[in-house]
Amino acid sequence: MSFEMTIDDRTVTAMPGQTVMEAATAAGIHIPGLCHHQHLPSLGACRLCVVEIERQRGLQPACTFPAAEGLVVRTETPKIVAARKFAVEMLFSERTHYCMTCPVSGGAENTDCDLQMLAYRYGMTHWMFAPDASHAWKVDATRPYFIMDHGRCILCRRCVRACASMAANHTLGVHQRGARTLIGADDDLSFDQSSCVSCGSCLQVCPTGALTDRSSAFAGRESEMTRVKTICSGCAVGCGIEVLVRDNNLVRIDGDWDAPNAGLLCAEGRFMPTQPAPPRITRPLVRREGKLLEAGWDEALEVAADSLRGADRPAGLISPRMTTRLLAGFASLFNETLGSDRVALLYGQVPPMDLGTSATLADVGTSDCIVGLGVDPLKDQKVVGYLVKRAVDAGATLLLVNDQPTPLDRLAGDRVPLKHLSPMSASPFAQLHYSYHLGAGGLSRVKAAVASAHRPVILYAPGLSPTAYAGLRSMHAKAKFLPMVRGANAMGAHRLGLTARPVEAPVTYVLLGDDSPEVGAPSPATDFLIVQSAHRNAWTDAADVVLPARTWAEKPGLLMNLEGRRQRLTPLLKEPPGVRADLETLVLLSAKLGSPLSFDLIVEMCDAV
């Protein structure tokens, strides 16, 4: 039940379990703080959030003091202001906070540094105690995506708590003591030698320039950028992200605190989209006398149409990163226009979806028993892997059923072997179906673990035997199931009837978009290859016709994540001149073939997903 308290002569409604700071924030009353972050456990170390509370001796930290019925709180008295100003002055004096060379510093209205903002707020104009300029604080630049400058660190420990409570990686800790205290990785290793997974959780919560993103450093203040919420298309988890855009460039990516992933991202989602990419394809290419040469759109589409028109049931392969409408359009091109059923996903097989109640990301993080059956989430669905580790930290048991070691093995209370049924010499496509079997003994151990739990979640993979899936259907009704699929929209493709399967023909059309073939993967075995791609890669270099494509950041559309949630991509950038919308390319090609795609049919297919 709610109760009332008074903050700055205002009656405020608070809830049991809230702190004074949380109650004040909910009421729109700002109390400054440096160590506090609303998505991390409170610590009460910086003393910037101190307030006066009637009948309490001395000033109290608002971030840890529990709200209670009848409390009378003041947040900005002369005594409080003096204490906060002194705390800010001491923080500036402890290390080399020289704002003129810091990438997050700015003026009073646009600084991105919480420490500098408080210095402006409380009128700090000089150092009360000059820092020891002779001491050189370490800078660790061994990580590829962001650096750690200990001279700008205020020891708020936000990064330590984020590493532990968000990614459950426990890399960061406090080393040494007194004035030489440092934030360090593992047993005081450099970050490139440590267990750091570069999820960037620590970077996102750092209140100063101690942790700095390499790609966005000195790229401008946040006030000079546009912040847009959208969805990460790096994998099937579909994390919510906030993207900072300036001058048609991706500057930085943050996790969306309001999304189901609650701000948590992996390196692929947070950093990879802002890294240098292969050369962009902005004009069609046609192979002439063995060389790929630029061509006009009309010529390239005519050459592609001639090859498809003359083929008997040509083949089509499409990336599962494509939007639902594009998947539907591609399938329609082959089924309707070309009369071919040889259309499939490049990868992204989806296992049976009728095993039981579907699980969510929140279910994984709060489960008391997690079974991983044939999965390796820290490889293909990293945020799910972090949530598994978080659940284990909270006391959950972990049972892994696999035929290969995984990074989660050290956390597992039990491991059950899978039997590999398909011959090792079989092609990757031949191993997509019914390759692994869970024996009766292993199934009994899984059932026992699920039956003894209150909130069991089963993470399961494609490629299991029919007997294994039948065994999962017989689990206790309280079990929830989450399919571990690859491909941002593999689930949407599955709803459309598109699956990952072998398709071969003398003429093959591959729609990659901004996806890329796996390193070393041979291009499709075909006599004539058409590739629609945003970037140059080994397959475009082997193609006979290359058509430009948009990237994920340039197009709108819907994706369906592994929970079955429909999510909307928001365009962030304007595509380069000469690059058409991917669906427009398919429509123009179908017109060249003499049977234009029905846009109404495509919309109807998508509405059914």
N, C-alpha and C positions, 0 to 999 in steps of 0.2 A: 504494500500500500504506500502511496505517496505521502509526503509530509511537507511542511513549510518551514523555511528558514529565511533569514534576512541578510541580504548582501547589499552594502552601500545604500541602506535605507529602502531597499526594494524587497518586497515579499516574493520569494522564489520557491517554486515547487521542485522538490528533489525526490529521488527514488532510493530505496534501500540499496546499499552497496556502492553508491556513488561517492566520489570524493568531493571536497569543496570546489576544486577546479572544474570537475565534470559538471557539477550542478550550475556553477557560474557560466560555463561555456554554453550549456543547454539554454540558459536564460539570456544569452547574448552579451554577457559581461566578460570582457577579455582580461585574463590574468597572465602576464608574461611568464615564460619559462624557457629554459634551454635544454635541460635534461628530459623534460616531459614530452611525450608524444602520445596522442590519443590512441594509437594502435599498438602501443608497446606497454609492457608492465611498468608501473611507476617506480621511481627510485628515490627522488627527493635529495639529489646531490648538489644541484647548482645554486640553490637558495634564491633564485630569482623570482619564484612564485610565492614568496612569503607574504602572509596577510596577518592582520590583527583579528583575533577571535576573543570575544568577551569571556572573562573568567578563565583564560588560558595565560600562563606565564610566558612572556616573550612572543616573538613572531613565530608563526607556524607555516610549514610548507603546504600550500593548498593542494598540491598534486598527490599527497599521501594522507592528508587529514580527512577522516571520514565525515561526510555530511550527516547531520543529525537534526532532529526536531528542535526548533527553537534557537538554533545557533544564530549569533549576530556577528557578521563578518564585515570588515572594512578592507578594501583592496588597494587604496592609494592615499594613505595619510602621509604627512611629512616624515614620520618615523620609517614607514615602509619605503618611501622614495629614497631616503638616505641609505638604507640597507641595500637596496637594489643597485644604486649607483656605486656603492663601495664594492659590491660583488662584481659588477661589470669592470670596474677599474682594476681589480685584482686579477681578473681573467685576462685582460689585455697585458698586464705586467708579467704574467707567467711565461708567455711564449712570444714568438715573433709574429704577432698579428699586425703586419704592416699592410694596411688595406689598399694602398696604392698599387700593389702588385698582385692582388688576390683576384682570381677570376670571378668570384661571386660578389665582390664589393660593388658599391654604387652610392648614389646620393640618398638623402633621407627619404625620398619618395619611391626609389626604385631598387634599393639594395636587395640582393637575394640571400644575404647573410643575416641570420637571426641575432648574432652577437653585435654586429655593426648597427643593426636597426635599434637595439636597446641602447647602444652608446649615443645614437642620435636622440633617442627618446628622453634620456636622462641627462643630456647636456654635457657629455664628456668631450672635452676639447684637447686634453693632453694626458700623458701618462702620469699618474700620481707616483708610481714607482717604475722607473725605466726597466725594461726587460734586459736580461743578460745577452747582449748582442754577440758576445764572444762564443757563446755556445751554439754549435751547429746541430740543429735538429734533423733527424733522418728524414729522407724522402724515399719512399718505396715505390718505384715505377716499374716493378717487374711484372705486374698484371697487364694484359693487353688492352683492357678497356677503361680502367680508371686507376688513379694514383692515390697514395696516402702521404700527406705532408704533415708530419708530427708537429711542426712548428705552428700550425694553425689549429691543432686539436685542443679542445677545452675539457677533455676527459668526461664528457657528459654520459658516455657509455651507451648512447642510443644504438651505435653500431653493434656493440656486444649483444645487446638485448634483441636487436633485429636478427642477427645471425642465429641466435638461439631459439627465439620464439616464432620467427617467420619461416625460415628455411630449415630450422632444426639441424643446422650444420655444426654449430659449436666450434667454429674455427677461431673466433676472436676472443681475447681475454685481456686482462690487465696484468702487465709485467712491471717489475721493479717497484720501487716505493718512493714516497715523498716527491720532491721536485723533479725527479727523473722518471716518474711513472709514465709508461707508454702503453698504447693499445697494440697488442701483438697477435701474431697468428701462430696457433699451435704452440710448440715448444720454442717460441721466438725465432721462427723461420721466416725467410722472405716469402712474400705472398705467392710467387710462382712455384715455390717448393712446398707450399702448405696444402691443407685439405680444402682451401677456398674453391668454391664452384662458380664464382663470378656471377651469382644471381643478382647482385647489385642492390639487395635489400638495405645493406648498410649505407650505400651511397645515397639512396633516396631519403633516408631519415637524418642524414648528417646536417646539423644546423649551421655549419661554417664551411670554409673552403678546405677543410682537412682532407675530405674525400672528394675528388674532382673527376668528372667524366672527361675522358680525353677528347672525344669528338665534339663536345659542346663547349669546352673551355674557351672563354673569350669570344664566344659567338654572339654575345649580347645578353641583355637582362631579360628575365621572364616577361617583364612588362612590355618588351618590344616584340614579343612572339605571340602567336595564336595557339591556345591549348585546346586540342580536340580529343574527345573521347571516341574510341573505336575498339575493334577487336583484333587481337594478334592472330595471324593466320599461319604461324610457324608450325603448329601441330594441332591435334584434335582437341586439346584442352580448351582452346578458345578463350584465353585470358582477356579480361578487360584491361585496356591500356589508355593512357593519356599521352598524346603526342604533341610535342612543342614544334611548331612549324614557323619558319621565317624565310621569306623570299623564295618560296616554292622549294624549300629544302627541309628534310627531316633533321631537326637539331638534336632532340633528345626524346627518349621514351621513358615514362614513369608507369608504375603499376597503378591501376585504378582502385582506390581504397573502397569504393562503393560496389565494385563488381564481386562476383562469387569467389574470385581468387584473392580478394581483400588486399590488393597491392603487391602480392607475391608474383614474381616473374622469374624466368630462367635467363641465362645469357643469350640464348637464341632469340628470345622475345624482346629483351631489353636493349641489347647492343648490336646484334647482327644487322638489323635493317638500316642502321646508320653507318655501317662500315663500307669501305670502297667495294663496288660491285664490278663484275665483268663488263666489257664494253656494251653499251646499249644499242639495240637494233631499232633504228628509226625509219628505215626505208626497206621495202621489199628487196629480196635478193633472188636472182635466178641463175642457175648454173649454165654457163655457156662455154663449150670447149674445155670442160674440166675446171672452170673457175667460177666462183660465186661473184656475180656482178650486180650492181644496183639496177633496179628496174622500177617502172611506174606501177602503181597499184593495179591498174587495168590489165597491164601485160602479165604481171605475176599471178593474178587471179585467173586469167585466161589459161596460162600454162598449167596451173594447178587443176583447173576444171577439166582441161583436155585429158590429163592423166587419170583423173578420177572417173571421167565419163567412159573412158576406154577400158576400164578395169572390171573384172568380174568380182563383185562383192569386195570392194576395198576395205581396208582395216583402219580403225581409228583408236588412238590411245589418248587419254586426257588425264591431266594431273588432278588429284583429289583436292587441291588447293583452290580450284575454280569455284565461283559462286554457283548457287543452285540454278539460276536462270541460264548460265552459260553451259552447265552440264546438260540441262534439258535441251538447249539449242543444238549442242554437239550431237547428242543422241538422235535428235530429230533429223539432223542433216544426213546421218547414215541410214536411219530406219525409213524415213519418209522420202527424202530426195534421192538417195543412192540405192535404196532397197537392199541394204546390207545389215546383217545382225552382228558383224564383226566389230563391235565397239565396246571398249572396256576401259577401266582405270589403269593407270601405270602401276599403282600400288594402292594399298588401303583396303584390304579385305576386312569385312565386318563379320564377326561371329554371330551365332543365333541370338536374337533379342527377346526370346520368349522364356527365359530361364526363371524369372521371378520379378520381384519389385525392383525398379531401377534405383540406383544410388546417385547421389549428387556429390560434388566436391566437398560440401559441408559434412556429408555423412562420413567421408573418408577421414577427415580431420578429427571427428568426434567419436569414431568407432572404438570399441574395446577389443575387437578381434578383426584382423585383416588377413585374408587369404589371397595370395598372389599366385594365379594358376597360369604358368607359361608366359609370364610377363616380366619385363625389365623396365619399369617406369622411369628410372633415373637415366635411361638412354633415350626413350622415345616420347615420354610424357612427363617431363621433369617436375613440373609443379605438382602433379599427383604423387610423385616420389617424395617430394618435400613434405607433402601432407601426411604421407605414410610415416615418415620419420617423426613428424610432430605428434602423431597419434601414439607412436611407441614411447616417445618422451613422456606422454601423459599416462602411460601404464598399459597401453593396448598390447596384446600379443600378436605376433606376426608369424604366419605359417607360409612358407614358400614352396611351391610345387614347380620344379623346373628341371631341365636336363643340363643346364649350364650354370656356372657361378654368376652371380650378379652383385652389384655394390651393396644391395640390401641384406646380403647373407649374414653379415656380422650382427644384424639386429634381430634376426629370426630366432624364435624359440624352437622351431622345428622345421625341417626340410624334408620334402617328399619327392622322390624321383619321378620323372616322366619318361616313358619309353618312346624312343624315336622309331616310327614305323616305316617311313619312306626311305628308299635307298639313298645313301649319301651322294651317289653320282647323279641323282635326279636333278633336273633343272629347277631353278628357283620357282617357276610357275608350277611345276609338278609337285612341289612341296607345300603349296598353298593350302591344300585340302587334306584334312585327316592325317596329319603327319605325326601327331603325338598322342599317346594313350596314357590315361591314369588308371592304374590297376585297382582291383577291388580293395586291397589292403590300404593303399593310399587314400582312396575315396572314403573309407571308414574313418581314417584319421582326420580328414577334412570335416566330415559330418560331426565328429565328436567335438572338434574345436568350435564349430558354428553353434552346436546345440548348447554348449556351456557358456556362450557369450550372450550379452544383452543387445548389443548393436553391431552384429557382424556384417562386414562388407567383403564381397568377393570380387577381386579384380581378375578378369579372365581375358584370354587372348583368342584370336582366330587360330585355325589350324589344329584343333583338337579332334579326337575321334568322336564319332556319333555316340559311342558308349560313355565317353567322358562328359559330353554335354547332357546326356540323359541322366547321369549321376548328379549333375549340378541342379537339374530340374527337381530332383527329389530332396533337396536341402530343406531344412526347417523354414517355415514361412517367414520368420523374422529376418532371414538373410536378404541383403540387398546386393544387386549386381551392377558392376560398372565395366563396360567393354573397353579394352585397351586397344584402340584402333590408331592407325597412322593416317595422316592426311587431314587437313583442317576441315574439309567438307566430305569426308568419306561417308559419314552417316547420311548426309543429304543425298549423296550419290546412291547409297544403298536403298533409300526410300524411292528413288527413281528407277531402281532395277539395274543400275550400273554396278558391276563388280570387277574386281581385279582378276583377270584370267588371260590365258595366252590367246592372242589373235594375230594371225599372220596372213599376208596377201601380197601380191606383186606391187600394189600401191598402198602406202601407209601414210596416214595424216596424224601427226602428233601435236596436241595442243598443250604446251608446257606452261604458258604464261610466264610468271617469274619464278617458276620451279626450275630445278636443274637436275640432270641425270646424276645418279650416284657415281662417285669417282670410279673410273674404270669400267663403267657399264657400257657394253657395246650398243651401238645404235641398232634400231630394229632391222631384222633381216628382210630386206625388201628390195625390189628393183627400182622403185621411185619413192623418194621420201619427201614429204612436206612437213615442215616444222614451223609452228607459230610460237614465238618466244620473245620475251622482253630483252634477253641478254644473249650474247654470243656464248656458245658452249660446244662441246665435242659433237653433239647431235646436229646443231645448226651448221657446223663446219662440214658435216657429212651429207647435208640435205641437198636436194635438187631445187626446191623452192623454200625460201624462208620468208615468213610474214611477221611483221612487228606485232607485239602484244603489250598490253598495259601491265603494270605491277599492281600488287595488292593495295598500295597506297593511292592509286589513281582511279579506282573504280568503286562504285557502290554495289550492294548486293547482299544476299543472305547466305550464311553458313550455318551448319548444324554441328554442334560439338558432340563430344562423346557422351554427354549426359542426355542428348536428345533435345537440347535447347536451341531454338532458332535465334541467331544473332545477326545483327546488321553491321556490315562494313560501311564506314563513312569515308568518302573520298578526302584525302589530305592534300594531294598535290595535283597540279595540272600536268597531263601527259605532254611529252615533247611534240613539237609540230610534226605532222606526218603520221603519227600513231593513231590508229582508229580504235574505237571501242571493239573489244573482242567479239561480241555478239554481232556487231555491224559487219565485221569481216565475214562471219559465217553466213549472214543474210545475203551479202553481195556475192559470195561464192555460190550459194544455192541458186541465185538468180542467173549466174553464168551457166549453171547446169540445167537451166530451163525449168526448174521447179522451186520457186521461192519458198523459203520457210514461212510457216504460219506463225506469226507472233502471238496470236490468240491461243494457239495450241500450246506454245511454250509457257505462256502465263498460266494456263489451266494445269499443266503438268506441275509447275512450281507451287501452285496453290494447294495441290494435293499432298505436298511434302510436309 
